[in-house]
């Protein structure tokens, strides 16, 4: 189930582009359907970005790294992770 949803999300920009080209703009149901699909896809992308941000801060805001004076740049942090 999860892999099917991921595949749909991957091809959604192509689907939205085709719908943008071929949707009958005179039919209100088609327009409402297209806009709702566009908004749902946008919301999914925003939620995924915010979740990734939350995980990033949870994973990399460790107190050991925050108090380490040798970490000045992201490159220094990457070197610490490699060790």
C-alpha positions as a printed NumPy array, in Angstrom:
array([[  0.   ,   0.   ,   0.   ],
       [  2.786,   2.431,   0.939],
       [  4.777,   1.763,  -2.211],
       [  1.715,   2.37 ,  -4.387],
       [  1.158,   5.757,  -2.759],
       [  4.83 ,   6.641,  -3.212],
       [  4.653,   5.761,  -6.906],
       [  1.528,   7.894,  -7.317],
       [  3.214,  10.831,  -5.571],
       [  6.244,  10.48 ,  -7.858],
       [  4.195,  10.665, -11.056],
       [  1.722,  13.255,  -9.746],
       [  3.497,  16.253, -11.38 ],
       [  3.131,  14.583, -14.792],
       [ -0.52 ,  13.753, -14.085],
       [ -1.202,  17.334, -12.982],
       [  0.512,  18.707, -16.095],
       [ -1.581,  16.497, -18.365],
       [ -4.745,  17.433, -16.505],
       [ -3.834,  21.114, -16.811],
       [ -3.556,  20.714, -20.562],
       [ -6.578,  18.488, -21.189],
       [ -9.142,  19.527, -18.557],
       [-12.255,  21.136, -19.922],
       [-12.21 ,  24.551, -18.275],
       [-15.907,  25.098, -18.947],
       [-16.914,  22.143, -16.761],
       [-16.871,  23.235, -13.127],
       [-16.582,  19.68 , -11.79 ],
       [-13.384,  19.079, -13.75 ],
       [-11.91 ,  22.366, -12.559],
       [-12.847,  21.701,  -8.92 ],
       [-11.429,  18.178,  -9.169],
       [ -8.183,  19.429, -10.67 ],
       [ -7.782,  22.165,  -8.063],
       [ -8.56 ,  19.809,  -5.194],
       [ -6.014,  17.28 ,  -6.512],
       [ -3.464,  20.091,  -6.815],
       [ -4.111,  21.279,  -3.259],
       [ -3.938,  17.76 ,  -1.838],
       [ -0.626,  17.154,  -3.599],
       [  0.715,  20.479,  -2.316],
       [ -0.347,  19.645,   1.239],
       [  1.347,  16.244,   1.   ],
       [  4.594,  17.882,  -0.138],
       [  4.486,  20.468,   2.646],
       [  3.811,  17.795,   5.279],
       [  6.711,  15.684,   4.013],
       [  9.062,  18.689,   4.14 ],
       [  7.986,  19.633,   7.659],
       [  8.358,  16.029,   8.821],
       [ 11.865,  15.838,   7.348],
       [ 12.731,  19.103,   9.096],
       [ 11.448,  17.732,  12.403],
       [ 13.452,  14.533,  12.028],
       [ 16.559,  16.491,  11.018],
       [ 16.412,  18.662,  14.135],
       [ 15.654,  15.703,  16.354],
       [ 18.585,  13.728,  14.977],
       [ 21.232,  16.44 ,  14.742],
       [ 20.459,  18.641,  17.759],
       [ 22.321,  16.378,  20.098],
       [ 23.812,  18.13 ,  23.122],
       [ 27.19 ,  16.506,  22.51 ],
       [ 27.464,  18.26 ,  19.164],
       [ 26.035,  21.547,  20.425],
       [ 28.713,  21.917,  23.103],
       [ 31.62 ,  20.813,  20.903],
       [ 33.747,  23.866,  20.117],
       [ 35.518,  22.181,  17.202],
       [ 32.322,  22.185,  15.124],
       [ 32.094,  25.503,  13.334],
       [ 30.72 ,  24.47 ,   9.952],
       [ 28.573,  21.727,   8.529],
       [ 31.718,  20.151,   7.102],
       [ 33.093,  19.746,  10.638],
       [ 29.846,  18.117,  11.732],
       [ 29.992,  15.673,   8.829],
       [ 33.542,  14.727,   9.803],
       [ 32.324,  14.017,  13.348],
       [ 29.551,  11.796,  12.018],
       [ 31.979,   9.841,   9.849],
       [ 34.048,   8.919,  12.902]])
